[in-house]
Each structure stands twice: as structure tokens, then as C-alpha cells.
Amino acid sequence: MRWRTDTRRGTGLRLRTCLVAAAGALLLACPSGCGLTSGSPMVDDVEPGSIGQGKPLEGADLTVTSKEFTEQLILGAIMGIAFQAAGADVLDRTGIQGSIGAREAVKGGDADAMYEYTGTAWITYQGNADPIPDPHKQWEAVRDADLKNGLTWLPPSSLNNTYALAMNRSNAKKYGTKTLSDVAALARSDPKAVTVCVESEFANRADGLPGMEKAYGMKLAAGNITQMDTGIIYTQAAKGSCAYGEVFTTDGRIKSMNLSVMADDRKFFPNYNVAPEINTKTLKKHPAITDILAPITKRLTNTVAQQLNAKVDVTGEDPHTVALNWMKKEGFVREG
């Protein structure tokens, strides 16, 4: 997972002030890791594969956490499985609602690690209004700012779960658009052709449709914009009921519905690259975590995320099972 409510990832810019205030009140009521009232041990029978050789985490007790949406559940399981293979006893506290609970758990030491998004940290947690276009520089800025918060960010993946517009292959062939600049040009030459389906939040926020139109010199007629729930957008775009639908770039439905994603060639949308966020005290105690996670994080791409997310959201598999099977398939771990 955006500057929007984190049923997916981040928090809407227009909601940020309220969210920060609410977070402060919440943390006063529950100062050490809101939401972490239960958990269960991970009991996967795994041994080191290409990671965890020599079991450098033998004797360590580590807690992994995540937010509640599909991609986060998978990433949390991947991290926990890696730690187990390296010898740690792992407590599973994944699936915390929203961003703040999981973030504060790692920050406060009630959890040791999670996979987090650079854009969410930069905008939502660290309070910046504008994203940094270069993904690596944004990660560096997030990393440097969070050191004072007792959090260490390890190097990021190329997995970037941000906004995009997508269309079915038939319309892609008909209109020939591949980038948002192409869509803007089409809107000027054939205004009726550019119909879009979007969430209501995306339709009204500066980092969403209005900002995109401004950045690309695009002006859409009100009658060409239809607001609907996220899941319906994918279906309607696949049917061609709207030429373009707002999507998330790592959503498994993009691949399963054979949608064509328009490239954000002017880099308007924020980068939401995934990276391990580790409690600094934990990392100092167990520095092997860096080398254990590095090859896994490097392997995480938008294509991999789409495939794994689809196994859960399209075919109904269990997120933990999906993570375990992928870790074995990639050779990171092997059965015990």
C-alpha cells in the first residue's frame, strides 16, 4: 500500500492532521504498541536455504507485524518465515488495522520488524507534503528521518504499490495509449473517449485525479468521471464500461483481468517502495537480520507482488501459505 486511508496503505493528505491528532490520543491510551493484544507463534517447519545459513538468529525471540491488507499479510509472513529459517522463534502479530498500530509497535519495541512503504512513512508519519520523485532518494530521506525515532530502514525493493490508470487490452489497442501523457493527448483530441472509474477519495484529492489532471494538462468532463468502490473499478475497466480505471500497481487483479497499466511518465504519483523497517535496538542485537532480508527484498517486484496477491484475492489461497510456497520456490528456505 498512498496518501489515503490505509485500508490499503497510507493516509489521505487531507486526513493527515486529524490522523496525527487521533494517533496521539490513541498512544496516550495505549503507549506501547496499540493493537498488539494477541499473537501466535509461527510454526513453519523450515530450514535455511539460500538465506539463514548457520542459523545466526538461533535463540532470538522476534515479533513480526503488518497491516491488514493482502500484500501486507504476505510480506509479514515472508519476513517471519525468513527469521524462522535463520533459527529464531517468531511471534506472528500481522494483520493490524491501519498504519499507525503496526508502525508504533515496531517503534515502541512491541514488535521487531515489518515491511513498510517509503511513501507512507514520508508523507503520513514524517509529515511531509510533497513526495520525492526519485525512489532511492525518498528512501534515503525516510531512513535518515526515522533514525531518531528508533527505527532503521533496510534497503528497499523495486515493489512500488502506488496509483495508476489501467484499461482492458481491447481499449488499449483501440486508443493506443501507453502513458498518462498519451491519455491526456487523447482527452484533448477525443474528449468523449476518456471515461474513468475512480474511488470517491481519489476523485477529490490533490494527490489523486485533480492533481493528475493538472500535472498532465488533462481536463475531463464531469460526465466522464464515475465514482465507485475499488473492487468494482477493476471489473468495470475489464468490461470496458469505463475506458480507464484507477488501480493499485501491485494488485493481483491487474494480471488476472489482463489490464494494461498506463505509465506515469511525469512521475506524478508518490513512490511507495517496500522496505524492511526494523526496531533499531533489535537490529543492533541481531545484525544478521540485514543479510537475511536483503536477497528477499531484492526479489520483490511489482510482478511478484501481483502474482502473490492474485493467489489470495483471485484464487482464495491463504496469505501465509502463499508466502511459504514462494519462499520455498525461490530457494530462500527449504522444508525441515
C-alpha positions as CSV (number, residue, x, y, z in Angstrom):
1,M,0.0,0.0,0.0
2,R,-0.6,6.2,-0.8
3,W,-1.9,9.5,0.8
4,R,-5.1,7.8,1.6
5,T,-6.9,5.8,4.3
6,D,-4.9,2.7,4.9
7,T,-7.4,0.0,4.2
8,R,-4.7,-0.3,1.5
9,R,-1.6,1.6,2.6
10,G,-1.2,5.2,3.7
11,T,-3.3,8.1,4.8
12,G,-5.0,10.8,2.8
13,L,-3.2,14.1,2.9
14,R,-6.4,15.9,3.7
15,L,-6.9,13.5,6.7
16,R,-3.3,13.7,7.9
17,T,-3.8,16.3,10.6
18,C,-6.8,14.5,12.1
19,L,-5.0,11.2,11.9
20,V,-1.9,12.5,13.7
21,A,-4.1,14.0,16.4
22,A,-6.0,10.8,16.7
23,A,-2.8,8.8,16.8
24,G,-1.5,11.0,19.7
25,A,-4.7,10.3,21.7
26,L,-4.5,6.6,20.9
27,L,-1.0,6.3,22.0
28,L,-1.7,8.1,25.3
29,A,-4.3,5.5,25.9
30,C,-2.0,2.6,24.8
31,P,1.6,3.9,24.9
32,S,3.3,0.6,24.0
33,G,2.1,-0.8,20.7
34,C,-1.6,-0.3,20.1
35,G,-3.4,-3.3,18.6
36,L,-0.8,-5.9,19.8
37,T,-3.0,-7.7,22.3
38,S,-2.6,-11.1,20.8
39,G,-0.4,-13.2,18.5
40,S,0.5,-16.7,17.8
41,P,3.9,-18.5,17.2
42,M,4.9,-19.2,13.7
43,V,5.5,-22.9,13.5
44,D,6.6,-23.4,9.9
45,D,9.0,-26.4,9.6
46,V,11.7,-24.6,7.6
47,E,15.4,-24.7,7.4
48,P,17.9,-22.4,5.8
49,G,18.0,-22.4,2.0
50,S,20.0,-19.5,0.4
51,I,19.3,-17.4,3.5
52,G,19.9,-18.1,7.1
53,Q,22.9,-20.3,6.7
54,G,24.4,-21.2,10.1
55,K,21.2,-20.1,11.8
56,P,22.5,-16.7,13.0
57,L,19.2,-15.9,14.8
58,E,19.4,-19.1,17.0
59,G,17.9,-18.3,20.4
60,A,16.3,-15.0,19.3
61,D,12.7,-14.2,20.0
62,L,11.3,-11.9,17.3
63,T,7.9,-10.5,16.7
64,V,6.8,-9.6,13.1
65,T,3.9,-7.4,12.3
66,S,2.0,-5.9,9.3
67,K,-1.1,-4.0,8.3
68,E,-4.3,-5.9,7.5
69,F,-4.5,-6.0,3.7
70,T,-3.4,-8.9,1.5
71,E,0.0,-7.7,0.4
72,Q,1.0,-6.8,3.9
73,L,-0.1,-10.2,5.3
74,I,2.0,-11.9,2.7
75,L,5.0,-9.7,3.4
76,G,4.7,-10.2,7.1
77,A,4.6,-13.9,6.6
78,I,7.7,-13.8,4.3
79,M,9.6,-11.9,7.0
80,G,8.6,-14.3,9.7
81,I,9.4,-17.4,7.7
82,A,12.9,-16.0,6.9
83,F,13.5,-15.4,10.6
84,Q,12.4,-18.9,11.5
85,A,14.7,-20.4,8.9
86,A,17.6,-18.5,10.5
87,G,16.8,-20.0,13.9
88,A,14.6,-17.5,15.6
89,D,11.4,-18.2,17.5
90,V,8.8,-15.9,15.8
91,L,5.6,-14.5,17.1
92,D,3.1,-13.6,14.4
93,R,1.3,-10.3,15.1
94,T,0.4,-9.5,11.5
95,G,-2.9,-8.0,10.3
96,I,-3.1,-4.8,12.4
97,Q,-5.8,-2.5,11.1
98,G,-4.4,0.7,9.6
99,S,-0.9,2.0,9.5
100,I,-0.3,3.5,12.9
101,G,-0.7,0.4,15.1
102,A,1.9,-1.6,13.2
103,R,4.3,1.3,12.9
104,E,4.0,2.2,16.6
105,A,4.5,-1.4,17.6
106,V,7.9,-1.6,15.8
107,K,8.8,1.9,17.0
108,G,7.9,1.1,20.6
109,G,9.5,-2.4,20.7
110,D,6.3,-4.4,21.0
111,A,7.2,-5.8,17.5
112,D,10.6,-6.1,16.0
113,A,10.1,-5.7,12.3
114,M,7.7,-5.2,9.4
115,Y,7.7,-4.4,5.7
116,E,6.6,-0.7,5.2
117,Y,6.2,1.7,2.3
118,T,8.5,4.6,1.9
119,G,5.7,7.0,0.7
120,T,3.6,6.2,3.7
121,A,6.5,7.0,6.0
122,W,7.5,10.2,4.2
123,I,4.0,11.7,3.9
124,T,2.0,10.1,6.8
125,Y,4.4,9.5,9.6
126,Q,7.1,12.1,8.9
127,G,4.6,14.9,7.9
128,N,6.0,15.9,4.5
129,A,3.6,17.5,2.0
130,D,5.5,16.6,-1.2
131,P,6.9,13.3,-2.3
132,I,10.5,12.9,-3.6
133,P,10.3,11.8,-7.2
134,D,13.5,9.7,-7.1
135,P,12.6,6.5,-5.3
136,H,16.0,5.9,-3.8
137,K,16.4,9.5,-2.6
138,Q,13.0,9.2,-1.0
139,W,14.1,6.0,0.8
140,E,17.2,7.7,2.0
141,A,15.2,10.7,3.3
142,V,12.8,8.3,5.1
143,R,15.7,6.3,6.5
144,D,17.6,9.4,7.8
145,A,14.5,10.9,9.4
146,D,13.4,7.8,11.2
147,L,16.8,7.1,12.9
148,K,15.8,9.5,15.6
149,N,12.6,7.5,16.1
150,G,14.5,4.3,16.9
151,L,13.7,2.8,13.5
152,T,16.2,1.6,10.9
153,W,15.1,1.2,7.3
154,L,17.0,-1.5,5.3
155,P,17.4,-1.1,1.5
156,P,14.2,-1.1,-0.5
157,S,12.7,-3.3,-3.1
158,S,11.5,-2.2,-6.5
159,L,8.0,-3.2,-5.5
160,N,6.1,0.1,-5.7
161,N,2.4,-0.1,-4.7
162,T,1.1,3.2,-6.0
163,Y,-1.7,4.6,-8.0
164,A,-2.2,4.1,-11.8
165,L,-4.8,4.1,-14.5
166,A,-5.5,0.9,-16.4
167,M,-7.7,-0.3,-19.2
168,N,-8.6,-3.6,-20.9
169,R,-6.5,-4.8,-23.8
170,S,-9.2,-4.1,-26.4
171,N,-9.3,-0.5,-25.5
172,A,-5.5,-0.3,-25.2
173,K,-5.3,-1.5,-28.8
174,K,-8.2,0.8,-29.9
175,Y,-6.8,4.0,-28.4
176,G,-3.0,3.2,-28.4
177,T,-2.3,4.8,-25.1
178,K,0.6,3.6,-23.0
179,T,1.3,6.6,-20.7
180,L,-0.7,9.2,-18.9
181,S,0.7,11.7,-21.4
182,D,-1.0,9.6,-24.1
183,V,-4.2,9.7,-22.1
184,A,-4.0,13.5,-21.8
185,A,-3.4,13.8,-25.6
186,L,-6.5,11.6,-26.2
187,A,-8.6,13.7,-23.9
188,R,-7.7,16.7,-26.0
189,S,-8.3,15.1,-29.4
190,D,-11.3,12.9,-28.4
191,P,-12.8,14.1,-25.1
192,K,-15.6,11.5,-25.1
193,A,-13.1,8.6,-25.3
194,V,-11.5,9.2,-21.9
195,T,-14.0,7.9,-19.4
196,V,-12.7,7.0,-16.0
197,C,-13.8,5.0,-13.0
198,V,-12.3,6.1,-9.7
199,E,-12.8,5.9,-5.9
200,S,-14.5,9.0,-4.4
201,E,-11.4,9.8,-2.4
202,F,-9.2,9.7,-5.4
203,A,-11.6,11.8,-7.3
204,N,-11.4,14.7,-4.9
205,R,-7.9,14.9,-3.5
206,A,-4.8,16.8,-4.7
207,D,-2.7,13.6,-5.0
208,G,-5.5,11.9,-6.9
209,L,-7.4,12.8,-10.0
210,P,-7.4,16.6,-9.7
211,G,-3.6,16.6,-9.3
212,M,-3.1,14.2,-12.1
213,E,-5.2,16.3,-14.4
214,K,-3.1,19.4,-13.5
215,A,0.2,17.6,-13.9
216,Y,-0.7,16.3,-17.3
217,G,-2.6,19.2,-18.6
218,M,-5.7,17.0,-18.8
219,K,-9.3,18.2,-18.4
220,L,-12.0,15.7,-18.1
221,A,-15.7,16.5,-18.2
222,A,-17.6,15.7,-15.1
223,G,-19.8,13.3,-17.0
224,N,-16.8,11.3,-18.0
225,I,-15.9,10.5,-14.3
226,T,-17.8,7.8,-12.4
227,Q,-17.1,7.1,-8.7
228,M,-17.4,3.6,-7.3
229,D,-15.9,1.2,-4.9
230,T,-12.4,-0.2,-5.6
231,G,-13.3,-3.7,-6.4
232,I,-16.0,-2.7,-8.9
233,I,-13.5,-0.4,-10.7
234,Y,-11.4,-3.4,-11.8
235,T,-14.5,-5.2,-13.1
236,Q,-15.8,-2.2,-15.0
237,A,-12.4,-1.4,-16.5
238,A,-12.1,-5.1,-17.6
239,K,-15.5,-4.9,-19.2
240,G,-14.7,-1.6,-20.9
241,S,-17.6,0.1,-19.2
242,C,-15.1,2.8,-18.4
243,A,-12.1,3.2,-20.6
244,Y,-9.7,3.8,-17.7
245,G,-9.9,2.6,-14.1
246,E,-7.9,3.7,-11.0
247,V,-5.9,0.8,-9.8
248,F,-3.0,-0.1,-7.4
249,T,0.1,-1.1,-9.3
250,T,0.7,-4.4,-7.4
251,D,-2.9,-5.6,-7.3
252,G,-3.3,-9.1,-8.5
253,R,-6.4,-8.3,-10.4
254,I,-4.4,-6.3,-13.0
255,K,-2.8,-9.6,-14.2
256,S,-5.9,-11.8,-13.7
257,M,-8.1,-9.4,-15.6
258,N,-5.4,-8.7,-18.3
259,L,-5.4,-5.0,-17.8
260,S,-2.9,-2.6,-19.4
261,V,-1.4,-0.1,-17.0
262,M,-0.6,3.5,-18.1
263,A,2.9,4.6,-17.2
264,D,3.2,7.6,-15.0
265,D,5.7,9.2,-17.3
266,R,5.8,12.5,-15.5
267,K,6.3,10.8,-12.1
268,F,3.3,12.5,-10.5
269,F,2.2,9.7,-8.1
270,P,4.3,9.2,-5.0
271,N,6.6,6.2,-4.7
272,Y,5.5,3.5,-2.3
273,N,8.5,1.2,-2.4
274,V,8.5,-1.6,0.2
275,A,11.5,-1.9,2.6
276,P,12.1,-3.6,5.9
277,E,11.5,-1.3,8.9
278,I,13.3,-2.6,11.9
279,N,13.4,-1.6,15.6
280,T,17.0,-0.2,15.9
281,K,17.6,-1.9,19.2
282,T,16.6,-5.2,17.7
283,L,18.9,-4.7,14.8
284,K,21.8,-3.9,17.0
285,K,21.2,-7.1,19.0
286,H,20.7,-9.2,15.8
287,P,22.6,-7.6,13.0
288,A,22.3,-10.7,10.9
289,I,18.7,-9.6,10.1
290,T,20.2,-7.3,7.4
291,D,21.8,-10.0,5.4
292,I,18.9,-12.4,5.9
293,L,16.3,-10.0,4.4
294,A,18.5,-8.4,1.7
295,P,18.1,-11.0,-1.0
296,I,14.4,-11.5,-0.3
297,T,13.7,-7.7,-0.5
298,K,15.7,-7.5,-3.7
299,R,13.5,-10.2,-5.3
300,L,10.2,-8.3,-4.5
301,T,8.9,-6.6,-7.6
302,N,5.6,-5.4,-8.9
303,T,5.3,-8.6,-11.0
304,V,6.0,-10.8,-8.0
305,A,3.6,-8.9,-5.8
306,Q,0.8,-9.1,-8.4
307,Q,1.3,-12.8,-8.7
308,L,1.3,-13.4,-4.9
309,N,-1.6,-11.0,-4.3
310,A,-3.7,-12.7,-7.0
311,K,-3.3,-16.1,-5.3
312,V,-5.1,-14.7,-2.3
313,D,-7.5,-12.2,-3.9
314,V,-8.4,-14.1,-7.0
315,T,-8.0,-17.8,-6.2
316,G,-8.6,-17.6,-2.4
317,E,-5.4,-19.1,-1.0
318,D,-4.2,-18.4,2.5
319,P,-1.6,-15.5,2.6
320,H,0.8,-17.4,4.9
321,T,0.7,-20.4,2.6
322,V,1.3,-18.2,-0.4
323,A,4.3,-16.7,1.3
324,L,5.7,-20.1,2.4
325,N,5.4,-21.6,-1.0
326,W,7.1,-18.6,-2.6
327,M,10.0,-18.7,-0.2
328,K,10.5,-22.4,-0.9
329,K,10.1,-21.9,-4.7
330,E,12.7,-19.2,-4.7
331,G,15.1,-21.4,-2.7
332,F,15.3,-19.0,0.3
333,V,14.2,-21.7,2.7
334,R,13.7,-25.5,2.5
335,E,11.4,-27.9,4.3
336,G,12.7,-29.0,7.7
